[in-house]
Amino acid sequence: MLNGCGKKRLAREVRNVLIDKGFDVLSFDNADKFLYEKTVIIIRNMNYDKFNMLYKEVPVKKVYMQINEHSLYDFIIIIGKDYKRIFAL
């Protein structure tokens, strides 16, 4: 989970929302840049069931695949400026 829009404590807030919905969030931090207009999901390990569950709660328009079988993460979410629409914060 990466904060890509620069709002303070946003990654922590979104992490808490997802944990309350039953997701495991292994880490959260700021993205390298705060230029993200739209929230994106990056798929690291393809698990269709987990992705469908996540996508129901995080209905983004941009999904990218960077498959890495050795990644600790199934998905990386980069939170964009559209976070209020996606996470109802």
Short mmCIF file of the C-alpha atoms (twelve columns), coordinates in Angstrom:
data_MODEL
# 
_entry.id   MODEL 
# 
loop_
_atom_site.group_PDB 
_atom_site.id 
_atom_site.type_symbol 
_atom_site.label_atom_id 
_atom_site.label_alt_id 
_atom_site.label_comp_id 
_atom_site.label_asym_id 
_atom_site.label_seq_id 
_atom_site.Cartn_x 
_atom_site.Cartn_y 
_atom_site.Cartn_z 
_atom_site.pdbx_PDB_model_num 
ATOM 1  C CA . MET A 1  0.000   0.000   0.000   1 
ATOM 2  C CA . LEU A 2  1.549   3.246   -1.160  1 
ATOM 3  C CA . ASN A 3  0.297   6.791   -0.798  1 
ATOM 4  C CA . GLY A 4  0.609   8.246   -4.273  1 
ATOM 5  C CA . CYS A 5  -1.237  11.524  -3.745  1 
ATOM 6  C CA . GLY A 6  0.499   13.069  -0.734  1 
ATOM 7  C CA . LYS A 7  -2.338  13.371  1.796   1 
ATOM 8  C CA . LYS A 8  -0.809  12.835  5.236   1 
ATOM 9  C CA . ARG A 9  -1.546  9.488   6.904   1 
ATOM 10 C CA . LEU A 10 -3.635  8.327   3.937   1 
ATOM 11 C CA . ALA A 11 -1.908  4.961   3.512   1 
ATOM 12 C CA . ARG A 12 -2.503  4.240   7.214   1 
ATOM 13 C CA . GLU A 13 -6.201  5.179   6.928   1 
ATOM 14 C CA . VAL A 14 -6.723  3.003   3.872   1 
ATOM 15 C CA . ARG A 15 -4.796  0.163   5.483   1 
ATOM 16 C CA . ASN A 16 -7.161  0.295   8.457   1 
ATOM 17 C CA . VAL A 17 -10.209 0.241   6.157   1 
ATOM 18 C CA . LEU A 18 -8.912  -2.824  4.315   1 
ATOM 19 C CA . ILE A 19 -7.959  -4.632  7.524   1 
ATOM 20 C CA . ASP A 20 -11.492 -3.999  8.851   1 
ATOM 21 C CA . LYS A 21 -12.774 -5.671  5.674   1 
ATOM 22 C CA . GLY A 22 -10.635 -8.755  6.325   1 
ATOM 23 C CA . PHE A 23 -7.569  -8.103  4.161   1 
ATOM 24 C CA . ASP A 24 -3.985  -8.602  5.269   1 
ATOM 25 C CA . VAL A 25 -1.945  -5.460  4.643   1 
ATOM 26 C CA . LEU A 26 1.726   -6.251  5.068   1 
ATOM 27 C CA . SER A 27 3.076   -2.719  4.757   1 
ATOM 28 C CA . PHE A 28 2.216   0.874   3.936   1 
ATOM 29 C CA . ASP A 29 4.340   3.835   2.967   1 
ATOM 30 C CA . ASN A 30 4.579   6.796   0.608   1 
ATOM 31 C CA . ALA A 31 5.112   6.273   -3.101  1 
ATOM 32 C CA . ASP A 32 8.229   7.734   -4.708  1 
ATOM 33 C CA . LYS A 33 6.082   10.506  -6.199  1 
ATOM 34 C CA . PHE A 34 2.783   12.133  -5.284  1 
ATOM 35 C CA . LEU A 35 1.623   12.441  -8.894  1 
ATOM 36 C CA . TYR A 36 -1.047  9.734   -9.025  1 
ATOM 37 C CA . GLU A 37 -4.424  11.073  -10.139 1 
ATOM 38 C CA . LYS A 38 -6.029  7.595   -10.107 1 
ATOM 39 C CA . THR A 39 -5.609  4.703   -7.699  1 
ATOM 40 C CA . VAL A 40 -4.008  1.633   -9.270  1 
ATOM 41 C CA . ILE A 41 -3.560  -2.017  -8.370  1 
ATOM 42 C CA . ILE A 42 -0.366  -3.807  -9.367  1 
ATOM 43 C CA . ILE A 43 -0.716  -7.588  -9.412  1 
ATOM 44 C CA . ARG A 44 2.430   -9.348  -8.173  1 
ATOM 45 C CA . ASN A 45 1.075   -12.902 -7.713  1 
ATOM 46 C CA . MET A 46 -1.932  -13.876 -9.790  1 
ATOM 47 C CA . ASN A 47 -4.592  -15.358 -7.573  1 
ATOM 48 C CA . TYR A 48 -7.961  -14.814 -9.235  1 
ATOM 49 C CA . ASP A 49 -10.002 -15.397 -6.081  1 
ATOM 50 C CA . LYS A 50 -7.992  -12.887 -4.041  1 
ATOM 51 C CA . PHE A 51 -8.012  -10.379 -6.881  1 
ATOM 52 C CA . ASN A 52 -11.801 -10.616 -7.250  1 
ATOM 53 C CA . MET A 53 -12.244 -10.054 -3.508  1 
ATOM 54 C CA . LEU A 54 -9.901  -7.057  -3.580  1 
ATOM 55 C CA . TYR A 55 -11.459 -5.585  -6.720  1 
ATOM 56 C CA . LYS A 56 -14.923 -5.642  -5.135  1 
ATOM 57 C CA . GLU A 57 -13.611 -3.389  -2.354  1 
ATOM 58 C CA . VAL A 58 -11.168 -1.368  -4.469  1 
ATOM 59 C CA . PRO A 59 -12.898 -0.830  -7.847  1 
ATOM 60 C CA . VAL A 60 -10.117 0.905   -9.754  1 
ATOM 61 C CA . LYS A 61 -9.934  1.528   -13.481 1 
ATOM 62 C CA . LYS A 62 -6.210  0.786   -13.783 1 
ATOM 63 C CA . VAL A 63 -4.777  -2.646  -13.045 1 
ATOM 64 C CA . TYR A 64 -1.247  -3.616  -14.038 1 
ATOM 65 C CA . MET A 65 0.547   -6.945  -13.927 1 
ATOM 66 C CA . GLN A 66 4.115   -7.243  -12.657 1 
ATOM 67 C CA . ILE A 67 4.163   -10.920 -11.818 1 
ATOM 68 C CA . ASN A 68 6.974   -11.983 -9.514  1 
ATOM 69 C CA . GLU A 69 6.588   -15.443 -7.997  1 
ATOM 70 C CA . HIS A 70 9.012   -14.501 -5.223  1 
ATOM 71 C CA . SER A 71 7.193   -11.344 -4.152  1 
ATOM 72 C CA . LEU A 72 5.936   -11.119 -0.583  1 
ATOM 73 C CA . TYR A 73 2.907   -9.242  -1.873  1 
ATOM 74 C CA . ASP A 74 -0.013  -10.479 -3.948  1 
ATOM 75 C CA . PHE A 75 -0.911  -6.893  -4.861  1 
ATOM 76 C CA . ILE A 76 0.379   -3.370  -4.448  1 
ATOM 77 C CA . ILE A 77 -2.151  -0.558  -4.236  1 
ATOM 78 C CA . ILE A 78 -0.991  2.952   -5.080  1 
ATOM 79 C CA . ILE A 79 -3.550  5.415   -3.746  1 
ATOM 80 C CA . GLY A 80 -4.346  8.291   -6.073  1 
ATOM 81 C CA . LYS A 81 -6.234  11.550  -5.704  1 
ATOM 82 C CA . ASP A 82 -9.497  9.686   -6.381  1 
ATOM 83 C CA . TYR A 83 -9.237  7.926   -2.992  1 
ATOM 84 C CA . LYS A 84 -12.471 9.380   -1.591  1 
ATOM 85 C CA . ARG A 85 -14.513 7.752   -4.349  1 
ATOM 86 C CA . ILE A 86 -12.819 4.377   -3.949  1 
ATOM 87 C CA . PHE A 87 -12.408 4.081   -0.180  1 
ATOM 88 C CA . ALA A 88 -15.311 6.221   1.084   1 
ATOM 89 C CA . LEU A 89 -13.080 8.178   3.481   1 
# 
